[in-house]
Amino acid sequence: MHSFLPQEFIRQIRDGEQPPDEHLQHFIAGISDQSTSDAQIAAFAMAVFFNELSLPKRQVLTSAMRDSGNILHWPELKGPILDKHSTGGVGDNVSLILAPVIAACGGYVPMISGRGLGHTGGTLDKMEAIPGYNTVPDNPLFRKVVNRVGCAIIGQTVNLAPADKKIYAIRSATATVESISLITASILSKKLAAGLDGLMLDIKCGNGAVMSDLAHARKLAISLIETGNALGVKTSGLITAMDQPLASAAGNALEVSNALKFLSGEHCDSRLQQVVFGLCGKMLLQGQLATSSTTAHAKISQVLKNGQAAEVFSQMVNALGGPADLLHQPEKYLSSAPIIEDIPAPCSGTINAIDTREIGLAVIVLGGGRKKASDAIDSRVGFDRLLSLGDTVEKSQPIARIHAASRNNLEQARKMLLSAYKIGDAVEKTPTIIEISEA
Ligand code: URA
């Protein structure tokens, strides 16, 4: 082999050639020892953006990034280690329900989650709406909670895939986020370093997703599933609709409250329920905790009905520093915004389109998301009681309720929500689970 020259390696990809495996490994190793410069990482990302890597090369890139930091092992756990990754959306609080459901069914979920990105919400920001909840426990506490409770939802505390952190920051700043090869390696390097037996992917598709059309969502699903399986983790996925908020709430504390109501059986949004059952069902099969979809779904219903999943969530919150009685007295702990108002429909008709991205952006305008990485978040703000596609409304009937910290923010976000909801003729309902993707 010729000696490795980063500029030659980048030139090859730029010119549409697939680089040798050792060169990809060398390049990633150079990120760790700082011999690869930021300019070279940026040029590499742009070259891959225009000339995607082949599936075998994506495996090499993913494993090199996975091996750039610590890899977790869980010899003490007596059941399958399972996790889920969502490509992100609006009103997507599935993780808060899925982790305790899987734990109540006998799996272990060490869920290392992220913050909101662009217009999409982040699980970590939602968990931080719970007072006292520690999203950055040290490694012994994280392991103890996973072992004793069955799940822990935390932020990245151990050094998982540090090469991804560097590459991701540069991608964000160089318009190179939307490359299937780079998204695959980024997502999987972190998930594979967490020592999982099975990984379920929720690939969102629609106007509130990163991949708005089905063809792109399918390509991403295939890439993630083939790469995950080739690298030894049972990986499958669902392509699910993100053409409207998944839950009827969008905003951090409001989504926590919505998830608590789901877990306690007080209120259950139908699309959210379909996605929870779809993902959890596949995860129980991956972990051999059920032998068919029917038995998996029966198990999920049982742990929701008998309160076991809710109890796991309570124990997780308490073990990580949050209140022991959150589930029974949520209003005592989840602070509410000073202004809460209904948003009346401007006319009568059927809700026939929702610009979901605009709703995510309206949550940011309210202060519930970040304009820049260092911004603080107001967990109290957002929307709830959001109506769904196909719902009919009379003029002046509420289409949503807004929670705002100030009049000024409220007016801006109200306008955005009203422009996001299109009211007119009836439309045919589309499925929430669009497709199942398996290896
Ligand atoms: N989430 C990630 O972690 N990486 C990506 O590239 C996109 C979404």
Residues whose N, C-alpha, C, O or C-beta is under 5 A from the ligand:
A	BS01	URA	V177 L182 I183 S186 I187
